[in-house]
Amino acid sequence: MAITAKCTRKCPGGRECTCNGSIHHEHHICRTPGCACHTAAAYGLEIVTDAREAVYVPRLARLEDVDRDPTA
């Protein structure tokens, strides 16, 4: 029988994290599908539509593209 440590942290929605506590992790999730911890925003993603195709992209990557100097 495997013994696993229980994570003592809470997910962004305030529920108990269901991850293994013996493995370091920063993104805590629960078992409730409608919770905020399961949204794209919780993973740092946002939906972008390009040429009628919707895709999730990292939020910071899009902002970095805007901030880049096009002459560089």
N, CA, C and O atoms as a Tripos MOL2 file, in Angstrom:
@<TRIPOS>MOLECULE
protein
  288   287    72     0     0
PROTEIN
NO_CHARGES

@<TRIPOS>ATOM
      1 N           0.8430   -1.1720    0.0000 N.3       1 MET1
      2 CA          0.0000    0.0000    0.0000 C.3       1 MET1
      3 C           0.8920    1.2400    0.0000 C.2       1 MET1
      4 O           1.7690    1.3860    0.8510 O.2       1 MET1
      5 N           0.6600    2.1130   -0.9460 N.am      2 ALA2
      6 CA          1.4690    3.3320   -1.0720 C.3       2 ALA2
      7 C           1.0060    4.3740   -0.0690 C.2       2 ALA2
      8 O          -0.1910    4.5690    0.1410 O.2       2 ALA2
      9 N           1.9590    5.0290    0.5340 N.am      3 ILE3
     10 CA          1.6510    6.1030    1.4680 C.3       3 ILE3
     11 C           2.0130    7.4170    0.7830 C.2       3 ILE3
     12 O           3.1510    7.6080    0.3540 O.2       3 ILE3
     13 N           1.0540    8.3070    0.6830 N.am      4 THR4
     14 CA          1.3170    9.6090    0.0770 C.3       4 THR4
     15 C           1.0070   10.6980    1.0920 C.2       4 THR4
     16 O           0.0720   10.5870    1.8850 O.2       4 THR4
     17 N           1.7980   11.7340    1.0490 N.am      5 ALA5
     18 CA          1.5780   12.8690    1.9340 C.3       5 ALA5
     19 C           0.4530   13.7220    1.3670 C.2       5 ALA5
     20 O           0.3020   13.8440    0.1510 O.2       5 ALA5
     21 N          -0.3220   14.3010    2.2450 N.am      6 LYS6
     22 CA         -1.4190   15.1550    1.8170 C.3       6 LYS6
     23 C          -0.9480   16.6010    1.8050 C.2       6 LYS6
     24 O          -0.3300   17.0640    2.7640 O.2       6 LYS6
     25 N          -1.2410   17.3210    0.7150 N.am      7 CYS7
     26 CA         -0.8970   18.7360    0.6450 C.3       7 CYS7
     27 C          -1.7840   19.4960    1.6250 C.2       7 CYS7
     28 O          -2.9860   19.2440    1.7010 O.2       7 CYS7
     29 N          -1.2060   20.4040    2.3570 N.am      8 THR8
     30 CA         -1.9680   21.1550    3.3660 C.3       8 THR8
     31 C          -2.4130   22.5210    2.8670 C.2       8 THR8
     32 O          -3.0240   23.2790    3.6190 O.2       8 THR8
     33 N          -2.1210   22.8480    1.6210 N.am      9 ARG9
     34 CA         -2.4780   24.1560    1.0670 C.3       9 ARG9
     35 C          -3.8980   24.1360    0.5170 C.2       9 ARG9
     36 O          -4.5140   23.0770    0.3970 O.2       9 ARG9
     37 N          -4.4070   25.3130    0.1860 N.am     10 LYS10
     38 CA         -5.7470   25.4580   -0.4000 C.3      10 LYS10
     39 C          -5.6180   25.8880   -1.8580 C.2      10 LYS10
     40 O          -4.6320   26.5170   -2.2410 O.2      10 LYS10
     41 N          -6.6150   25.5470   -2.6650 N.am     11 CYS11
     42 CA         -6.6580   25.9920   -4.0530 C.3      11 CYS11
     43 C          -7.1000   27.4550   -4.0760 C.2      11 CYS11
     44 O          -7.5150   27.9720   -3.0380 O.2      11 CYS11
     45 N          -7.0300   28.1430   -5.2180 N.am     12 PRO12
     46 CA         -7.4650   29.5390   -5.2830 C.3      12 PRO12
     47 C          -8.9210   29.7490   -4.8580 C.2      12 PRO12
     48 O          -9.2890   30.8500   -4.4480 O.2      12 PRO12
     49 N          -9.7420   28.7150   -4.9520 N.am     13 GLY13
     50 CA        -11.1390   28.8160   -4.5400 C.3      13 GLY13
     51 C         -11.3510   28.5490   -3.0590 C.2      13 GLY13
     52 O         -12.4800   28.6240   -2.5750 O.2      13 GLY13
     53 N         -10.2730   28.2360   -2.3240 N.am     14 GLY14
     54 CA        -10.3650   28.0180   -0.8880 C.3      14 GLY14
     55 C         -10.6260   26.5840   -0.4610 C.2      14 GLY14
     56 O         -10.8400   26.3230    0.7230 O.2      14 GLY14
     57 N         -10.6130   25.6660   -1.3900 N.am     15 ARG15
     58 CA        -10.8440   24.2560   -1.0710 C.3      15 ARG15
     59 C          -9.5190   23.5300   -0.8630 C.2      15 ARG15
     60 O          -8.4690   24.0240   -1.2730 O.2      15 ARG15
     61 N          -9.5630   22.3600   -0.2270 N.am     16 GLU16
     62 CA         -8.3550   21.5770    0.0310 C.3      16 GLU16
     63 C          -7.7100   21.1210   -1.2730 C.2      16 GLU16
     64 O          -8.3940   20.6550   -2.1840 O.2      16 GLU16
     65 N          -6.3960   21.2570   -1.3530 N.am     17 CYS17
     66 CA         -5.6400   20.8000   -2.5180 C.3      17 CYS17
     67 C          -5.6070   19.2750   -2.5030 C.2      17 CYS17
     68 O          -5.4390   18.6610   -1.4490 O.2      17 CYS17
     69 N          -5.7650   18.6780   -3.6620 N.am     18 THR18
     70 CA         -5.7540   17.2150   -3.7580 C.3      18 THR18
     71 C          -4.4230   16.6780   -4.2640 C.2      18 THR18
     72 O          -4.3000   15.4780   -4.5120 O.2      18 THR18
     73 N          -3.4290   17.5410   -4.4220 N.am     19 CYS19
     74 CA         -2.1200   17.1040   -4.9090 C.3      19 CYS19
     75 C          -1.3490   16.3700   -3.8140 C.2      19 CYS19
     76 O          -1.6940   16.4360   -2.6350 O.2      19 CYS19
     77 N          -0.3140   15.6800   -4.2280 N.am     20 ASN20
     78 CA          0.5660   14.9630   -3.3220 C.3      20 ASN20
     79 C           1.4420   15.9790   -2.5900 C.2      20 ASN20
     80 O           2.1730   16.7350   -3.2300 O.2      20 ASN20
     81 N           1.3790   16.0050   -1.3000 N.am     21 GLY21
     82 CA          2.1230   16.9710   -0.5070 C.3      21 GLY21
     83 C           3.6160   16.7440   -0.4710 C.2      21 GLY21
     84 O           4.3600   17.6400   -0.0730 O.2      21 GLY21
     85 N           4.0830   15.5630   -0.8790 N.am     22 SER22
     86 CA          5.5220   15.3040   -0.8570 C.3      22 SER22
     87 C           6.2180   15.8240   -2.1140 C.2      22 SER22
     88 O           7.4460   15.8000   -2.1980 O.2      22 SER22
     89 N           5.4440   16.2900   -3.0840 N.am     23 ILE23
     90 CA          5.9930   16.8500   -4.3200 C.3      23 ILE23
     91 C           5.7280   18.3520   -4.3160 C.2      23 ILE23
     92 O           4.5840   18.7850   -4.1830 O.2      23 ILE23
     93 N           6.7980   19.1510   -4.4650 N.am     24 HIS24
     94 CA          6.6340   20.6070   -4.4650 C.3      24 HIS24
     95 C           5.8000   21.0390   -5.6740 C.2      24 HIS24
     96 O           6.0820   20.6380   -6.8030 O.2      24 HIS24
     97 N           4.7870   21.8470   -5.4330 N.am     25 HIS25
     98 CA          3.9440   22.3690   -6.4990 C.3      25 HIS25
     99 C           3.3770   23.7140   -6.0860 C.2      25 HIS25
    100 O           3.1380   23.9600   -4.9030 O.2      25 HIS25
    101 N           3.1620   24.5810   -7.0590 N.am     26 GLU26
    102 CA          2.6330   25.9080   -6.7850 C.3      26 GLU26
    103 C           1.1800   26.0520   -7.1950 C.2      26 GLU26
    104 O           0.4740   26.9200   -6.6820 O.2      26 GLU26
    105 N           0.7250   25.2140   -8.1140 N.am     27 HIS27
    106 CA         -0.6590   25.3090   -8.5900 C.3      27 HIS27
    107 C          -1.4990   24.2750   -7.8530 C.2      27 HIS27
    108 O          -1.4600   23.0890   -8.1800 O.2      27 HIS27
    109 N          -2.2520   24.7190   -6.8670 N.am     28 HIS28
    110 CA         -3.0630   23.8250   -6.0490 C.3      28 HIS28
    111 C          -4.4560   23.7050   -6.6530 C.2      28 HIS28
    112 O          -5.0870   24.7060   -6.9940 O.2      28 HIS28
    113 N          -4.9270   22.4630   -6.7810 N.am     29 ILE29
    114 CA         -6.2410   22.2100   -7.3700 C.3      29 ILE29
    115 C          -7.0870   21.3370   -6.4500 C.2      29 ILE29
    116 O          -6.5640   20.5700   -5.6420 O.2      29 ILE29
    117 N          -8.4070   21.4710   -6.5900 N.am     30 CYS30
    118 CA         -9.3400   20.6670   -5.7980 C.3      30 CYS30
    119 C         -10.0610   19.6910   -6.7200 C.2      30 CYS30
    120 O          -9.6820   19.5330   -7.8800 O.2      30 CYS30
    121 N         -11.0810   19.0470   -6.2150 N.am     31 ARG31
    122 CA        -11.8340   18.0830   -7.0170 C.3      31 ARG31
    123 C         -13.1730   18.6300   -7.4900 C.2      31 ARG31
    124 O         -14.0060   17.8690   -7.9820 O.2      31 ARG31
    125 N         -13.3970   19.9320   -7.3520 N.am     32 THR32
    126 CA        -14.6670   20.5260   -7.7540 C.3      32 THR32
    127 C         -14.5130   21.1500   -9.1430 C.2      32 THR32
    128 O         -13.8370   22.1700   -9.2760 O.2      32 THR32
    129 N         -15.1200   20.5660  -10.1810 N.am     33 PRO33
    130 CA        -14.9230   21.0430  -11.5540 C.3      33 PRO33
    131 C         -15.2420   22.5270  -11.7690 C.2      33 PRO33
    132 O         -14.5780   23.1670  -12.5850 O.2      33 PRO33
    133 N         -16.2070   23.0880  -11.0850 N.am     34 GLY34
    134 CA        -16.5880   24.4750  -11.2930 C.3      34 GLY34
    135 C         -15.7490   25.4800  -10.5200 C.2      34 GLY34
    136 O         -16.0190   26.6800  -10.5760 O.2      34 GLY34
    137 N         -14.7460   25.0150   -9.8060 N.am     35 CYS35
    138 CA        -13.9280   25.8950   -8.9720 C.3      35 CYS35
    139 C         -12.9930   26.7520   -9.8220 C.2      35 CYS35
    140 O         -12.6220   26.3660  -10.9310 O.2      35 CYS35
    141 N         -12.6190   27.9050   -9.3010 N.am     36 ALA36
    142 CA        -11.7180   28.8320   -9.9890 C.3      36 ALA36
    143 C         -10.3560   28.2240  -10.2680 C.2      36 ALA36
    144 O          -9.6690   28.6820  -11.1820 O.2      36 ALA36
    145 N          -9.9370   27.2160   -9.5220 N.am     37 CYS37
    146 CA         -8.6070   26.6230   -9.7400 C.3      37 CYS37
    147 C          -8.5280   25.8470  -11.0450 C.2      37 CYS37
    148 O          -7.4330   25.4950  -11.4820 O.2      37 CYS37
    149 N          -9.6640   25.5730  -11.6760 N.am     38 HIS38
    150 CA         -9.6780   24.8180  -12.9270 C.3      38 HIS38
    151 C          -9.8490   25.7080  -14.1550 C.2      38 HIS38
    152 O          -9.9460   25.1880  -15.2670 O.2      38 HIS38
    153 N          -9.8890   27.0140  -13.9950 N.am     39 THR39
    154 CA        -10.0790   27.9140  -15.1230 C.3      39 THR39
    155 C          -8.7680   28.1680  -15.8550 C.2      39 THR39
    156 O          -7.6890   27.9310  -15.3120 O.2      39 THR39
    157 N          -8.8640   28.6450  -17.0740 N.am     40 ALA40
    158 CA         -7.6730   28.9850  -17.8550 C.3      40 ALA40
    159 C          -6.8740   30.0820  -17.1530 C.2      40 ALA40
    160 O          -5.6430   30.0640  -17.1740 O.2      40 ALA40
    161 N          -7.5640   31.0280  -16.5380 N.am     41 ALA41
    162 CA         -6.8850   32.1250  -15.8370 C.3      41 ALA41
    163 C          -6.0220   31.5990  -14.6970 C.2      41 ALA41
    164 O          -4.9660   32.1640  -14.4140 O.2      41 ALA41
    165 N          -6.4500   30.5390  -14.0470 N.am     42 ALA42
    166 CA         -5.6650   29.9570  -12.9560 C.3      42 ALA42
    167 C          -4.3280   29.4130  -13.4510 C.2      42 ALA42
    168 O          -3.3660   29.3250  -12.6880 O.2      42 ALA42
    169 N          -4.2750   29.0540  -14.7200 N.am     43 TYR43
    170 CA         -3.0460   28.5460  -15.3230 C.3      43 TYR43
    171 C          -2.2660   29.6500  -16.0440 C.2      43 TYR43
    172 O          -1.2660   29.3750  -16.7070 O.2      43 TYR43
    173 N          -2.7280   30.9050  -15.9140 N.am     44 GLY44
    174 CA         -2.0550   32.0250  -16.5610 C.3      44 GLY44
    175 C          -2.3080   32.0820  -18.0600 C.2      44 GLY44
    176 O          -1.4880   32.6110  -18.8110 O.2      44 GLY44
    177 N          -3.4410   31.5390  -18.4980 N.am     45 LEU45
    178 CA         -3.7770   31.5200  -19.9170 C.3      45 LEU45
    179 C          -4.9660   32.4250  -20.2020 C.2      45 LEU45
    180 O          -5.7770   32.7040  -19.3190 O.2      45 LEU45
    181 N          -5.0580   32.8750  -21.4370 N.am     46 GLU46
    182 CA         -6.2390   33.5950  -21.8900 C.3      46 GLU46
    183 C          -6.5510   33.1280  -23.3030 C.2      46 GLU46
    184 O          -5.6700   32.6520  -24.0200 O.2      46 GLU46
    185 N          -7.7960   33.2670  -23.6900 N.am     47 ILE47
    186 CA         -8.1950   32.8100  -25.0120 C.3      47 ILE47
    187 C          -8.0080   33.9600  -26.0010 C.2      47 ILE47
    188 O          -8.3790   35.1020  -25.7310 O.2      47 ILE47
    189 N          -7.4300   33.6310  -27.1380 N.am     48 VAL48
    190 CA         -7.1910   34.6080  -28.1970 C.3      48 VAL48
    191 C          -7.7640   34.0270  -29.4800 C.2      48 VAL48
    192 O          -7.5560   32.8520  -29.7830 O.2      48 VAL48
    193 N          -8.4890   34.8540  -30.2340 N.am     49 THR49
    194 CA         -9.0530   34.4070  -31.4940 C.3      49 THR49
    195 C          -8.2450   35.0160  -32.6310 C.2      49 THR49
    196 O          -8.0660   36.2310  -32.7060 O.2      49 THR49
    197 N          -7.7630   34.1510  -33.5130 N.am     50 ASP50
    198 CA         -6.9730   34.5890  -34.6520 C.3      50 ASP50
    199 C          -7.4360   33.8080  -35.8730 C.2      50 ASP50
    200 O          -7.4140   32.5770  -35.8720 O.2      50 ASP50
    201 N          -7.8540   34.5190  -36.9110 N.am     51 ALA51
    202 CA         -8.3330   33.8730  -38.1400 C.3      51 ALA51
    203 C          -9.4290   32.8570  -37.8390 C.2      51 ALA51
    204 O          -9.4220   31.7420  -38.3620 O.2      51 ALA51
    205 N         -10.3490   33.2510  -37.0100 N.am     52 ARG52
    206 CA        -11.5090   32.4350  -36.6150 C.3      52 ARG52
    207 C         -11.1560   31.1700  -35.8530 C.2      52 ARG52
    208 O         -11.9730   30.2550  -35.7540 O.2      52 ARG52
    209 N          -9.9460   31.1120  -35.3140 N.am     53 GLU53
    210 CA         -9.5370   29.9790  -34.4860 C.3      53 GLU53
    211 C          -9.2290   30.4860  -33.0850 C.2      53 GLU53
    212 O          -8.4380   31.4140  -32.9120 O.2      53 GLU53
    213 N          -9.8500   29.8810  -32.1000 N.am     54 ALA54
    214 CA         -9.6200   30.2800  -30.7140 C.3      54 ALA54
    215 C          -8.5900   29.3610  -30.0820 C.2      54 ALA54
    216 O          -8.7070   28.1380  -30.1500 O.2      54 ALA54
    217 N          -7.5840   29.9600  -29.4710 N.am     55 VAL55
    218 CA         -6.5250   29.1910  -28.8050 C.3      55 VAL55
    219 C          -6.2050   29.8430  -27.4680 C.2      55 VAL55
    220 O          -6.4160   31.0420  -27.2860 O.2      55 VAL55
    221 N          -5.6930   29.0440  -26.5330 N.am     56 TYR56
    222 CA         -5.2290   29.5810  -25.2570 C.3      56 TYR56
    223 C          -3.7510   29.8930  -25.3730 C.2      56 TYR56
    224 O          -2.9750   29.0840  -25.8820 O.2      56 TYR56
    225 N          -3.3630   31.0680  -24.9020 N.am     57 VAL57
    226 CA         -1.9580   31.4740  -24.9180 C.3      57 VAL57
    227 C          -1.5800   31.9690  -23.5320 C.2      57 VAL57
    228 O          -2.4360   32.4470  -22.7880 O.2      57 VAL57
    229 N          -0.3060   31.8590  -23.1800 N.am     58 PRO58
    230 CA          0.1320   32.4090  -21.8920 C.3      58 PRO58
    231 C          -0.0850   33.9140  -21.8680 C.2      58 PRO58
    232 O           0.2920   34.6140  -22.8080 O.2      58 PRO58
    233 N          -0.6850   34.4090  -20.8090 N.am     59 ARG59
    234 CA         -1.0170   35.8230  -20.6890 C.3      59 ARG59
    235 C           0.2190   36.7040  -20.8390 C.2      59 ARG59
    236 O           0.1660   37.7050  -21.5540 O.2      59 ARG59
    237 N           1.3210   36.3650  -20.1920 N.am     60 LEU60
    238 CA          2.5200   37.1840  -20.2540 C.3      60 LEU60
    239 C           3.1660   37.1590  -21.6290 C.2      60 LEU60
    240 O           3.7710   38.1510  -22.0360 O.2      60 LEU60
    241 N           3.0580   36.0730  -22.3440 N.am     61 ALA61
    242 CA          3.6450   36.0010  -23.6760 C.3      61 ALA61
    243 C           2.9790   37.0060  -24.6040 C.2      61 ALA61
    244 O           3.6540   37.6540  -25.4040 O.2      61 ALA61
    245 N           1.6760   37.1400  -24.5040 N.am     62 ARG62
    246 CA          0.9650   38.1010  -25.3480 C.3      62 ARG62
    247 C           1.3710   39.5160  -24.9860 C.2      62 ARG62
    248 O           1.5820   40.3410  -25.8750 O.2      62 ARG62
    249 N           1.4840   39.8110  -23.7130 N.am     63 LEU63
    250 CA          1.8740   41.1460  -23.2780 C.3      63 LEU63
    251 C           3.3020   41.4650  -23.6900 C.2      63 LEU63
    252 O           3.6070   42.6090  -24.0270 O.2      63 LEU63
    253 N           4.1850   40.4650  -23.6670 N.am     64 GLU64
    254 CA          5.5660   40.6750  -24.0960 C.3      64 GLU64
    255 C           5.6180   40.9810  -25.5830 C.2      64 GLU64
    256 O           6.4430   41.7910  -26.0070 O.2      64 GLU64
    257 N           4.7580   40.3560  -26.3910 N.am     65 ASP65
    258 CA          4.7210   40.6400  -27.8230 C.3      65 ASP65
    259 C           4.3400   42.0910  -28.0790 C.2      65 ASP65
    260 O           4.8850   42.7230  -28.9830 O.2      65 ASP65
    261 N           3.4190   42.6180  -27.3020 N.am     66 VAL66
    262 CA          2.9720   44.0030  -27.4570 C.3      66 VAL66
    263 C           4.0830   44.9650  -27.0610 C.2      66 VAL66
    264 O           4.2560   46.0090  -27.6880 O.2      66 VAL66
    265 N           4.8340   44.6150  -26.0220 N.am     67 ASP67
    266 CA          5.8770   45.4980  -25.5010 C.3      67 ASP67
    267 C           7.1700   45.4900  -26.3160 C.2      67 ASP67
    268 O           8.0130   46.3650  -26.1250 O.2      67 ASP67
    269 N           7.3440   44.5330  -27.2100 N.am     68 ARG68
    270 CA          8.5830   44.4390  -27.9840 C.3      68 ARG68
    271 C           8.7020   45.5980  -28.9680 C.2      68 ARG68
    272 O           7.7040   46.0690  -29.5140 O.2      68 ARG68
    273 N           9.9140   46.0430  -29.1830 N.am     69 ASP69
    274 CA         10.1990   47.0920  -30.1350 C.3      69 ASP69
    275 C          10.2800   46.4790  -31.5090 C.2      69 ASP69
    276 O          11.1770   45.6700  -31.7500 O.2      69 ASP69
    277 N           9.3860   46.8210  -32.4320 N.am     70 PRO70
    278 CA          9.3790   46.1960  -33.7470 C.3      70 PRO70
    279 C          10.6180   46.5300  -34.5800 C.2      70 PRO70
    280 O          10.8840   45.8520  -35.5730 O.2      70 PRO70
    281 N          11.3800   47.5580  -34.2000 N.am     71 THR71
    282 CA         12.5750   47.9210  -34.9360 C.3      71 THR71
    283 C          13.8230   47.2080  -34.4240 C.2      71 THR71
    284 O          14.9030   47.3370  -35.0010 O.2      71 THR71
    285 N          13.6660   46.4540  -33.3360 N.am     72 ALA72
    286 CA         14.8260   45.7720  -32.7330 C.3      72 ALA72
    287 C          15.2050   44.5410  -33.4940 C.2      72 ALA72
    288 O          16.1560   43.8530  -33.1230 O.2      72 ALA72
@<TRIPOS>BOND
     1     1     2 1
     2     2     3 1
     3     3     4 2
     4     3     5 am
     5     5     6 1
     6     6     7 1
     7     7     8 2
     8     7     9 am
     9     9    10 1
    10    10    11 1
    11    11    12 2
    12    11    13 am
    13    13    14 1
    14    14    15 1
    15    15    16 2
    16    15    17 am
    17    17    18 1
    18    18    19 1
    19    19    20 2
    20    19    21 am
    21    21    22 1
    22    22    23 1
    23    23    24 2
    24    23    25 am
    25    25    26 1
    26    26    27 1
    27    27    28 2
    28    27    29 am
    29    29    30 1
    30    30    31 1
    31    31    32 2
    32    31    33 am
    33    33    34 1
    34    34    35 1
    35    35    36 2
    36    35    37 am
    37    37    38 1
    38    38    39 1
    39    39    40 2
    40    39    41 am
    41    41    42 1
    42    42    43 1
    43    43    44 2
    44    43    45 am
    45    45    46 1
    46    46    47 1
    47    47    48 2
    48    47    49 am
    49    49    50 1
    50    50    51 1
    51    51    52 2
    52    51    53 am
    53    53    54 1
    54    54    55 1
    55    55    56 2
    56    55    57 am
    57    57    58 1
    58    58    59 1
    59    59    60 2
    60    59    61 am
    61    61    62 1
    62    62    63 1
    63    63    64 2
    64    63    65 am
    65    65    66 1
    66    66    67 1
    67    67    68 2
    68    67    69 am
    69    69    70 1
    70    70    71 1
    71    71    72 2
    72    71    73 am
    73    73    74 1
    74    74    75 1
    75    75    76 2
    76    75    77 am
    77    77    78 1
    78    78    79 1
    79    79    80 2
    80    79    81 am
    81    81    82 1
    82    82    83 1
    83    83    84 2
    84    83    85 am
    85    85    86 1
    86    86    87 1
    87    87    88 2
    88    87    89 am
    89    89    90 1
    90    90    91 1
    91    91    92 2
    92    91    93 am
    93    93    94 1
    94    94    95 1
    95    95    96 2
    96    95    97 am
    97    97    98 1
    98    98    99 1
    99    99   100 2
   100    99   101 am
   101   101   102 1
   102   102   103 1
   103   103   104 2
   104   103   105 am
   105   105   106 1
   106   106   107 1
   107   107   108 2
   108   107   109 am
   109   109   110 1
   110   110   111 1
   111   111   112 2
   112   111   113 am
   113   113   114 1
   114   114   115 1
   115   115   116 2
   116   115   117 am
   117   117   118 1
   118   118   119 1
   119   119   120 2
   120   119   121 am
   121   121   122 1
   122   122   123 1
   123   123   124 2
   124   123   125 am
   125   125   126 1
   126   126   127 1
   127   127   128 2
   128   127   129 am
   129   129   130 1
   130   130   131 1
   131   131   132 2
   132   131   133 am
   133   133   134 1
   134   134   135 1
   135   135   136 2
   136   135   137 am
   137   137   138 1
   138   138   139 1
   139   139   140 2
   140   139   141 am
   141   141   142 1
   142   142   143 1
   143   143   144 2
   144   143   145 am
   145   145   146 1
   146   146   147 1
   147   147   148 2
   148   147   149 am
   149   149   150 1
   150   150   151 1
   151   151   152 2
   152   151   153 am
   153   153   154 1
   154   154   155 1
   155   155   156 2
   156   155   157 am
   157   157   158 1
   158   158   159 1
   159   159   160 2
   160   159   161 am
   161   161   162 1
   162   162   163 1
   163   163   164 2
   164   163   165 am
   165   165   166 1
   166   166   167 1
   167   167   168 2
   168   167   169 am
   169   169   170 1
   170   170   171 1
   171   171   172 2
   172   171   173 am
   173   173   174 1
   174   174   175 1
   175   175   176 2
   176   175   177 am
   177   177   178 1
   178   178   179 1
   179   179   180 2
   180   179   181 am
   181   181   182 1
   182   182   183 1
   183   183   184 2
   184   183   185 am
   185   185   186 1
   186   186   187 1
   187   187   188 2
   188   187   189 am
   189   189   190 1
   190   190   191 1
   191   191   192 2
   192   191   193 am
   193   193   194 1
   194   194   195 1
   195   195   196 2
   196   195   197 am
   197   197   198 1
   198   198   199 1
   199   199   200 2
   200   199   201 am
   201   201   202 1
   202   202   203 1
   203   203   204 2
   204   203   205 am
   205   205   206 1
   206   206   207 1
   207   207   208 2
   208   207   209 am
   209   209   210 1
   210   210   211 1
   211   211   212 2
   212   211   213 am
   213   213   214 1
   214   214   215 1
   215   215   216 2
   216   215   217 am
   217   217   218 1
   218   218   219 1
   219   219   220 2
   220   219   221 am
   221   221   222 1
   222   222   223 1
   223   223   224 2
   224   223   225 am
   225   225   226 1
   226   226   227 1
   227   227   228 2
   228   227   229 am
   229   229   230 1
   230   230   231 1
   231   231   232 2
   232   231   233 am
   233   233   234 1
   234   234   235 1
   235   235   236 2
   236   235   237 am
   237   237   238 1
   238   238   239 1
   239   239   240 2
   240   239   241 am
   241   241   242 1
   242   242   243 1
   243   243   244 2
   244   243   245 am
   245   245   246 1
   246   246   247 1
   247   247   248 2
   248   247   249 am
   249   249   250 1
   250   250   251 1
   251   251   252 2
   252   251   253 am
   253   253   254 1
   254   254   255 1
   255   255   256 2
   256   255   257 am
   257   257   258 1
   258   258   259 1
   259   259   260 2
   260   259   261 am
   261   261   262 1
   262   262   263 1
   263   263   264 2
   264   263   265 am
   265   265   266 1
   266   266   267 1
   267   267   268 2
   268   267   269 am
   269   269   270 1
   270   270   271 1
   271   271   272 2
   272   271   273 am
   273   273   274 1
   274   274   275 1
   275   275   276 2
   276   275   277 am
   277   277   278 1
   278   278   279 1
   279   279   280 2
   280   279   281 am
   281   281   282 1
   282   282   283 1
   283   283   284 2
   284   283   285 am
   285   285   286 1
   286   286   287 1
   287   287   288 2
@<TRIPOS>SUBSTRUCTURE
     1 MET1         2 RESIDUE 1 A MET
     2 ALA2         6 RESIDUE 1 A ALA
     3 ILE3        10 RESIDUE 1 A ILE
     4 THR4        14 RESIDUE 1 A THR
     5 ALA5        18 RESIDUE 1 A ALA
     6 LYS6        22 RESIDUE 1 A LYS
     7 CYS7        26 RESIDUE 1 A CYS
     8 THR8        30 RESIDUE 1 A THR
     9 ARG9        34 RESIDUE 1 A ARG
    10 LYS10       38 RESIDUE 1 A LYS
    11 CYS11       42 RESIDUE 1 A CYS
    12 PRO12       46 RESIDUE 1 A PRO
    13 GLY13       50 RESIDUE 1 A GLY
    14 GLY14       54 RESIDUE 1 A GLY
    15 ARG15       58 RESIDUE 1 A ARG
    16 GLU16       62 RESIDUE 1 A GLU
    17 CYS17       66 RESIDUE 1 A CYS
    18 THR18       70 RESIDUE 1 A THR
    19 CYS19       74 RESIDUE 1 A CYS
    20 ASN20       78 RESIDUE 1 A ASN
    21 GLY21       82 RESIDUE 1 A GLY
    22 SER22       86 RESIDUE 1 A SER
    23 ILE23       90 RESIDUE 1 A ILE
    24 HIS24       94 RESIDUE 1 A HIS
    25 HIS25       98 RESIDUE 1 A HIS
    26 GLU26      102 RESIDUE 1 A GLU
    27 HIS27      106 RESIDUE 1 A HIS
    28 HIS28      110 RESIDUE 1 A HIS
    29 ILE29      114 RESIDUE 1 A ILE
    30 CYS30      118 RESIDUE 1 A CYS
    31 ARG31      122 RESIDUE 1 A ARG
    32 THR32      126 RESIDUE 1 A THR
    33 PRO33      130 RESIDUE 1 A PRO
    34 GLY34      134 RESIDUE 1 A GLY
    35 CYS35      138 RESIDUE 1 A CYS
    36 ALA36      142 RESIDUE 1 A ALA
    37 CYS37      146 RESIDUE 1 A CYS
    38 HIS38      150 RESIDUE 1 A HIS
    39 THR39      154 RESIDUE 1 A THR
    40 ALA40      158 RESIDUE 1 A ALA
    41 ALA41      162 RESIDUE 1 A ALA
    42 ALA42      166 RESIDUE 1 A ALA
    43 TYR43      170 RESIDUE 1 A TYR
    44 GLY44      174 RESIDUE 1 A GLY
    45 LEU45      178 RESIDUE 1 A LEU
    46 GLU46      182 RESIDUE 1 A GLU
    47 ILE47      186 RESIDUE 1 A ILE
    48 VAL48      190 RESIDUE 1 A VAL
    49 THR49      194 RESIDUE 1 A THR
    50 ASP50      198 RESIDUE 1 A ASP
    51 ALA51      202 RESIDUE 1 A ALA
    52 ARG52      206 RESIDUE 1 A ARG
    53 GLU53      210 RESIDUE 1 A GLU
    54 ALA54      214 RESIDUE 1 A ALA
    55 VAL55      218 RESIDUE 1 A VAL
    56 TYR56      222 RESIDUE 1 A TYR
    57 VAL57      226 RESIDUE 1 A VAL
    58 PRO58      230 RESIDUE 1 A PRO
    59 ARG59      234 RESIDUE 1 A ARG
    60 LEU60      238 RESIDUE 1 A LEU
    61 ALA61      242 RESIDUE 1 A ALA
    62 ARG62      246 RESIDUE 1 A ARG
    63 LEU63      250 RESIDUE 1 A LEU
    64 GLU64      254 RESIDUE 1 A GLU
    65 ASP65      258 RESIDUE 1 A ASP
    66 VAL66      262 RESIDUE 1 A VAL
    67 ASP67      266 RESIDUE 1 A ASP
    68 ARG68      270 RESIDUE 1 A ARG
    69 ASP69      274 RESIDUE 1 A ASP
    70 PRO70      278 RESIDUE 1 A PRO
    71 THR71      282 RESIDUE 1 A THR
    72 ALA72      286 RESIDUE 1 A ALA
